[in-house]
C-alpha cells in the first residue's frame, strides 16, 4: 500500500509542477503588463483571455486552425515519405551517396524562409505554397537522420541476412529499416513542431491561409490582444503536436530495445 501511494505521488508530481509553472508564468505576465507604460504593448491576462474567448466563438478561427494543422500535417507526411526514401537510398547505395552528397550539403544550411519569395512567385499565397515550405523545411533533416540510421545498422546483421538467402528487399524491410527506426522516429518527432512553425511563417510572410495570415491581419489593425491570443493558441497547438508525436513514436517503436529501456 505504501509503495503504491508513493508511486502515485511521484506520478502526480510532474502535473503539479507543470501547473505551478503555468501559474507563475501568468503571474509574471500580469505583473509585467502593469509595468509597461503603453497599454497596447503588453495586454493583461484578462484582456487576452477575453480576446481568446471571442476567437473561440468565431467559425473563421476554427477554419484557420484546421488549415494551419492541415498544411503542417500534409507537409510533414510528404516530407516523411520523400525524406525516408531518400535517406534509405543514400544510406544503402554508394552511388546515390556520391551523386547526392554535394547537393544535399548545399541545400541543408539554407533556411526554408529564404526560398519563400520563390515559392510565392511560383505558387502564390496558397495552401500549396505553405505545404511546399513545410516539405522543404523538414525533408532534408529527416533524410539525413534516416541515412545516419541506415549506416548505423550492424554490417554483420546484413551479411547474416544475405547468408540466409534473403533478397535485398527483405533485408531492407526486416533488417535495415528496423535497425534505423530509432533514428527515423526521432527525426519525425523533432520535425513535427517545425512543420507548425513553417505553416505559420508561410501565412505571416507569404499570405498562405491559416493562423499566420490571421496574425498579420491582427498586427495591421493594432490588436495586440488578438496577437497574444493567437500566440497562446500556437503554443497550445505546438504542445499538442509535440505530445502526439512523442506518444506515437513510443507506441510504434515500443518493441525496440532503446524504447523498452526508456519505459
N, C-alpha and C positions, 0 to 999 in steps of 0.2 A: 504493500500500500504506500509506504513512504517513497519507494523508488518511483512508482507511477506518478505520485504527486510532484516529486522533484522533476520528473521528465515533463510534466505538464507546465510547470513554472518555467523551465528552460524553453519550451516551445512558445510560450506566451511572451517571453522577454523581447524577442525581435519586434513583435507587433507593438508592444508598449513603448519601446524606444523609438520606433518609427513614428508613432502618434505624437510622442513628445517632441520629436524633431519638427514635425509639421506645425505644432502649436508654437514652438519657439520661432519658426520662420514667420508665421503670421503675426506674432507679437512684434518681431523686429520690423516687419513690413509696415505695420500700423504706426509704430514709433517713428520710422523714417518718413512716413507721409506727413506727420505733424511737424517735422523739422525742415521740410522743403518749403521755401517761400512761395514758389509757383504752384498754384493749386492743381494745375493740369499735369505737372511734370511727374508726380508720383501720387496717383489717386489712392485713397484709403481702401482698406479691405472691404468695408460695407459697400462703397461705391462700385468697386469691381464686382462684388458678389451680386449687386443689383443688375449690373450690365450683363453678367453671366446668366442670371435668371431670365433676362429679356431675350438673350440669344436662344435659350432652350425653347422658347415659345415660338420661334420663327422656323418655318419649314425650310427656308433657304439656308439656314445654318446647318441643318442636318444633311442637306444636299451637299454643301461644301465639305462637311466631314467625310461623307461617303465617297465623294470624288477624290479627296486627298488620300484616303486609305486605299481606294481602288487604284489610283495611279501608283502608289507606293508598292502595293502587293503585286500588281501586274508586272511592274518593272523588276521587282525582286524575283518573281518567278522566271521571267525571261533571262535575267542575269544568272540565275542559278543553273538553268539548263545549259546555256551557252558557256558560262564560266566553268562549270564542272566538266563538260565535254572537252573544252579547250585545255583545261588543266590535266585531264587524263591523257589527252593526245600528247601534250608537251612532256608529261612525266614518263610516258612509255615509249616514245619514239625519239631517237637521237636526231633523226632528220627533221622532225617537226620542231624540236627544241632549237636546232641551229637556224631553222628558217624563220622562227618567230621571236627569237631572243631579242634581237635589236629592236624590232617593232614594239614588243611588249615593254621593254625597258624605256623606250622613248615615250610611250603613252602613259606609263604608270604614274610619273610625277605630275602629270597635267591635271589640275583640278577640273571637276566637271563644270564648274561655273564659267571656266574660260571658254568653253565651246557653246555656251548659252546663246551668244549672238548669232552664231552659225545655225544652231538648231532653230532659233526663232525665224531666221531668214528662210530656211527650207520648209519648216513645218508650221510656222506661225504660232500665235498664242493659243495652242490647243492642248488637249489632254495627251495627244500623241507625243507632243514635244516634251511634256513632263515625263512620260514613260521613257522616252529616249534618254533624257538626262539622268534618270534613275539608273537605267541599264549601264550607261557609261560610267556612272559614279561607283558602282559596286561590282561590275562584272570582272574587271581585272584583278582586284583583290581576291575574289573568290577563285579565279583561275590560278593565281599564284599560290594560294594556300592549298588548293587541290593538288597542284603539281608537287608541292613540297610533301604532301601526304603520300602521294604515289611513290615518290622517291624514297620515302622512309620505310616502305614495305621491305621486309627481310628478303634478300635475294634467295636465301636458302628455301624459303617457302615457295617462291616462284619455280625454282628448279625442281623441287619436290613435286609440285603440281604437274610439271611437264613430264617428269619421270613416270607419273601415274597415267599418262596419256591424255591429260586434259588439253582441250583445244584453247587457242588464245582467247576466245570469247568466254569460255568457262573460267579461265584463270582471272580474267578481268572481273567477272561477276562474283566469283567465290573467294578470290584471294586479294586482289588489288583494291577493289572498292571497299570491302570490309576493313582492310588494314588502314586505308586512308580515311575512313569515315569520321574519326575524331577531328581531323583537320578540316574536313568538309563541314561538319556540324558546327565547329567554332566559327568558320568563315561565314556561314549562313546566319548564325546568331549575331555576330558583330555587324553584319551588313544590314540587318533588319531595321534598327533605328536610323541608320544612314539613309535608307530609302525614304523615310518620312521627312528627313531634312531636305533631301533633294526635291521631293514633291512640293514642299513649302517654298523653297527657293525658286522653283520653276514658276510658281504662282506670283511670288512677290516681284521678281525681276523680269519674268518672261510673260506674265499675263495668263498663264495656264489656269484653268478653273480650279477652285478649291479654297482652302483656308488662306493660303498665301495671297491670293488675289483679294480676299476679303480684308486681310490685314492692310494691304496697300490702300484700299478704299477708306478704312478707318483712320489711317495715318493722314491721308489727304484731307479728310474732314475734321481733323484735330480732335478726334475722340480717343483720348488717352485711356479712358476707362474700357473702351472696347478693345484697344490694343492689348492691355493687360489681361483682359478676359480671354482673348484668343491665345495669349501666351500660356495661361493656365490650362486651356483646352489642349494645346500642343504638348504641354508637359504630361498631362494625363494620358494622352494618346501614345506618347513615347514610352511611358511606363507600361502601358498595356501591351504595346508591340514587343518591348524587350522581355517582359514576363512571359508572354505567349511563345516567343521564340526560344527562350531558355527551357520552358517546360516541354515544348515539342522536341527539342534536341535531346533532353534527358529521356523522354518516353521512347523515341525512335531508336536511341542508341543505348538503351538500358542493358543490353546483352554484352556490351563491350567492357573489358576489364577496367579501363580507366574510369568509366561511369559507375561501375559497381563499387569501386573503391570510394568514390565520392559519396555514395549513399551509405 
